[in-house]
Amino acid sequence: MKEWRGEPLEGKTILLYSEMGLGDEILLLRFAKPVKDLGARVIVSVRAPMFRLAHSLPFADAVIVQYGPVLYEFGEVPRFDPLPWAPDYICGLFAVPAFVPAGLTYTWSPGSPAPLPSGMGDLELLPCRSAYLRAEDWSPKLQLPPGFNIGICWASGTYHQEFSQKKSLALRQLAPLARPGVNLVSLQKEYDDAEEMRSLGIIDIMSGVTDFADTAWIVDQLDFVVTVDTSVAHLAGALGKPVWNLVRLDAVWPWLWETDATCWYRSMVLYRQSTAGDWEEPTNRMFADFNSVCVALRPPQQQRTHVHGHPTTPPQ
């Protein structure tokens, strides 16, 4: 298979393969669109946990399972399940914006292992800033209690311990989200916070989850998501679900140096550290915003009222 470097694709078949981590994989799936727009028949390969979810991508003519490359190991050549058609070209999803207008500027030279984004070019060219994946029905029935249902994820995966520790919170640091009328739903697949979860009344149904399609169905039932910088943040953004994403100070990719809004997902708000390692400041900003959300959601008779210019809050 020939590596694609921007050749005409009308009537051609191209295999686009995933790179980097699972969150990056979700983000990069959007770049199948500008390739499809060039008239190509597009095969998208994804890792097994993403396989069912990727079938909802409207720009893929076929989806297959990919094995490798291991996270951040750019030199490994991925292997694939049998292809439905013989591709004319192959290209990593991360490399697509180097060869078509797709909103990113790139530094790349032939023979290098991967192109590197150096910043945003024309934001209007960035595809799929709104929802581009869709949740399918899931067999387990999710019975959420009445109220405001918030999905939370507080710890990154442990594949890279250094990055994971920088990106993760202790569950107790999200405790101010727990309050009457708010139901916290865990989106954390692996954790060692069972006692803390019980004390906060967190609903946990992740034991039945097998892949990202299952998680997507849960996220689709929620009002919004609060998470650290993990694949859950990308999943919620790609589904168009409102999501508040806590990111470390030096989280350059993919958030570049954005604060508040992000170019990637219209439904996402970033709460970035202002000091490395300090989560208190961004979480306090987030809790202040959450207080405003909760006030807005109260029935009119329970909302803050003013008596002679002084605010009062009815008892809860």
C-alpha positions in Angstrom: 0.0 0.0 0.0 1.3 3.4 -0.9 1.4 6.2 1.7 -0.9 9.0 0.8 0.7 12.4 0.5 -2.1 14.5 -0.9 -2.6 12.8 -4.3 -6.1 13.1 -5.9 -8.5 10.6 -4.3 -11.6 10.7 -6.6 -12.6 7.1 -7.1 -9.7 5.8 -5.0 -9.8 3.7 -1.8 -7.8 4.8 1.2 -7.1 3.2 4.6 -7.0 5.7 7.5 -5.4 4.2 10.6 -5.5 5.4 14.2 -2.5 6.7 16.2 -1.6 7.7 19.7 -3.9 7.2 22.6 -7.6 6.2 22.7 -8.7 9.8 23.4 -6.6 11.0 20.5 -8.2 8.3 18.4 -11.7 9.7 19.1 -10.5 13.3 18.3 -8.7 12.3 15.1 -11.7 10.3 13.6 -13.0 13.7 12.5 -10.3 13.9 9.9 -11.9 11.1 7.9 -14.4 13.8 6.7 -12.0 16.0 4.6 -10.7 12.7 3.0 -14.2 11.5 2.2 -15.0 14.9 0.8 -12.2 14.4 -1.8 -14.2 11.5 -3.3 -12.5 8.6 -1.7 -13.9 5.3 -0.5 -12.7 5.4 3.2 -11.7 2.5 5.3 -11.1 3.5 8.9 -9.2 1.2 11.3 -9.5 1.6 15.0 -8.4 -0.3 18.1 -10.9 -3.0 19.3 -12.5 -0.9 22.2 -13.5 1.7 19.6 -14.7 -0.6 16.9 -18.5 -0.5 17.6 -18.6 3.2 18.3 -16.6 4.0 15.1 -19.4 2.4 13.1 -21.5 5.6 13.8 -18.9 7.7 12.0 -20.7 9.0 8.9 -17.5 9.5 6.9 -16.4 5.8 6.9 -17.4 3.3 4.2 -16.0 0.5 6.4 -14.5 0.1 9.8 -12.0 -2.6 10.7 -10.0 -3.5 13.9 -6.4 -2.4 14.1 -3.7 -3.8 16.3 -1.1 -1.3 17.4 0.7 1.0 17.3 1.2 1.0 21.1 0.5 4.3 22.7 3.1 6.9 21.6 5.2 4.2 19.9 5.2 5.9 16.5 7.7 3.5 14.9 5.5 0.4 15.2 3.6 -0.6 12.0 0.0 -1.4 12.8 -1.7 -4.6 11.7 -5.3 -4.9 10.6 -8.2 -7.3 10.3 -8.9 -8.3 6.7 -9.7 -5.3 4.5 -13.0 -5.2 2.6 -11.3 -3.6 -0.4 -7.7 -3.3 -1.6 -6.6 0.3 -0.7 -4.8 2.5 -3.2 -3.4 4.5 -0.3 -2.8 4.4 3.4 -2.5 7.3 5.8 -2.5 7.9 9.6 -5.4 10.1 10.7 -2.9 12.3 12.6 -1.2 13.1 9.2 -4.3 14.0 7.2 -4.2 17.8 8.0 -0.7 17.9 6.6 -2.1 17.2 3.1 -5.6 18.7 3.1 -7.0 21.9 4.5 -8.2 20.8 7.9 -7.6 23.7 10.3 -4.2 22.7 11.6 -0.7 24.0 10.7 1.9 21.3 10.6 5.6 20.8 10.7 6.6 17.8 8.7 9.4 16.5 6.5 9.3 13.4 4.3 10.7 10.4 6.2 10.0 11.7 9.6 7.9 9.3 11.8 4.9 11.6 12.2 3.9 15.2 11.5 3.6 17.5 14.4 0.9 20.1 14.8 2.3 23.6 15.5 -0.9 25.4 16.1 -4.3 26.2 14.6 -4.5 27.6 11.1 -8.0 28.5 9.9 -10.4 27.4 12.6 -13.3 27.4 10.1 -11.6 24.6 8.3 -11.5 22.3 11.3 -14.1 19.6 10.7 -16.7 18.3 13.1 -16.5 20.7 16.0 -20.1 19.6 16.8 -21.2 16.0 17.4 -19.8 13.4 14.9 -20.3 10.2 16.8 -23.5 8.7 17.9 -24.5 6.5 20.9 -26.3 3.2 20.1 -28.7 1.4 22.4 -27.1 -0.7 25.1 -28.7 -3.9 26.5 -28.4 -3.1 30.3 -31.1 -0.7 31.4 -29.9 2.4 33.0 -32.3 3.7 35.7 -31.2 7.1 36.8 -33.0 8.7 39.7 -34.8 12.1 39.2 -32.5 15.1 39.3 -29.5 16.5 37.6 -27.3 13.6 36.4 -23.6 14.3 36.0 -21.0 11.8 34.8 -17.6 12.1 36.5 -14.2 10.8 35.7 -11.3 11.7 38.0 -8.3 9.5 37.1 -6.5 8.9 33.8 -5.4 5.5 32.7 -2.2 4.1 34.0 -0.4 3.2 30.8 2.1 6.1 31.3 2.4 6.6 35.0 4.0 10.1 34.8 1.3 11.5 32.5 -1.4 9.7 34.4 -0.4 11.3 37.7 -0.2 14.8 36.3 -3.7 14.4 34.7 -5.5 12.8 37.6 -7.4 14.1 40.7 -8.3 12.4 43.9 -12.0 11.7 44.0 -12.4 13.8 47.2 -11.4 16.8 45.1 -14.7 16.5 43.2 -16.8 16.1 46.4 -18.3 19.6 46.2 -20.3 18.4 43.2 -22.3 16.2 45.5 -25.5 17.9 46.8 -29.2 17.4 47.0 -30.8 17.1 43.5 -27.6 16.1 41.9 -26.8 12.5 41.0 -23.1 11.7 40.4 -22.6 8.8 37.9 -19.1 7.2 37.7 -17.6 7.0 34.3 -14.4 5.6 35.8 -13.7 2.1 34.6 -10.8 1.3 37.1 -10.6 2.9 40.5 -9.6 2.2 44.1 -12.0 4.7 45.7 -15.0 2.4 46.6 -15.4 3.7 50.1 -15.3 7.4 49.0 -17.7 6.6 46.2 -20.2 5.2 48.7 -19.9 8.2 51.0 -20.6 10.5 48.1 -23.5 8.4 46.9 -22.0 7.9 43.4 -23.9 5.7 41.0 -21.6 3.1 39.5 -22.7 1.0 36.5 -19.3 0.7 34.7 -18.9 -2.9 35.6 -21.0 -3.9 32.7 -19.2 -1.8 30.2 -17.1 -3.6 27.6 -16.1 -0.9 25.1 -16.6 2.8 24.2 -20.0 2.1 22.6 -21.3 1.1 26.0 -19.8 4.2 27.6 -21.2 6.4 24.9 -24.7 5.1 25.7 -24.3 6.0 29.4 -22.9 9.5 28.5 -25.9 10.0 26.2 -28.3 9.6 29.2 -26.5 12.2 31.3 -27.1 16.0 31.6 -23.4 16.7 31.4 -19.9 15.4 32.2 -17.1 16.5 34.5 -13.8 14.8 33.8 -10.0 15.1 33.8 -8.2 14.9 30.5 -9.0 11.4 29.4 -10.7 9.6 26.6 -14.0 10.3 28.4 -13.5 14.0 27.7 -13.1 13.3 24.0 -16.0 10.9 23.9 -18.4 13.4 25.5 -17.2 16.1 23.1 -17.5 13.9 20.0 -21.1 13.0 21.1 -21.9 16.7 21.6 -22.5 16.3 25.3 -21.7 19.3 27.5 -18.4 18.5 29.2 -16.2 20.3 31.6 -12.6 19.2 31.2 -9.9 19.7 33.9 -6.5 19.9 32.2 -3.0 20.3 33.6 -1.0 23.5 32.9 1.3 21.9 30.3 -1.4 19.9 28.4 -0.1 21.2 25.1 -1.7 18.5 22.8 -4.4 18.6 21.8 -5.5 21.6 23.9 -2.5 23.7 22.8 -2.6 26.7 25.2 -6.4 27.1 25.1 -8.4 28.1 28.2 -12.1 28.1 28.6 -13.4 27.2 25.1 -11.6 24.8 22.9 -11.4 24.7 19.1 -12.0 20.9 19.1 -15.5 20.6 20.6 -18.2 23.2 20.8 -19.8 21.5 23.9 -16.5 21.5 26.0 -15.2 24.0 28.5 -11.6 23.7 29.7 -10.5 24.4 33.3 -6.8 24.6 33.0 -4.3 24.8 35.9 -2.7 28.2 36.3 0.1 26.7 38.3 1.6 23.2 37.6 0.3 20.6 40.0 -2.3 22.9 41.6 -5.9 21.6 41.1 -7.4 23.9 43.7 -7.7 27.0 41.6 -9.3 25.4 38.5 -11.7 23.2 40.5 -12.8 26.3 42.6 -13.6 28.1 39.3 -15.5 25.0 38.1 -17.5 24.7 41.4 -18.4 28.4 41.2 -19.7 27.8 37.7 -21.5 24.7 38.9 -23.2 26.7 41.7 -24.6 29.0 39.0 -25.9 26.1 37.0 -27.6 24.6 40.1 -29.3 27.9 40.9 -30.6 28.1 37.4 -32.0 24.6 37.6 -34.0 25.2 40.8 -37.8 25.6 40.5 -38.8 29.3 40.5 -40.0 29.1 44.1 -36.6 27.8 45.3 -34.4 30.2 43.4 -32.6 33.0 45.1 -34.8 36.0 45.8 -34.1 39.6 46.8 -35.7 41.4 49.7 -35.0 45.1 49.9 -31.9 44.6 47.8 -30.4 41.8 50.0 -30.2 38.3 48.5 -31.8 35.4 50.4 -31.8 31.7 49.6 -34.9 29.6 50.7 -34.0 26.5 52.8 -33.3 23.4 50.8 
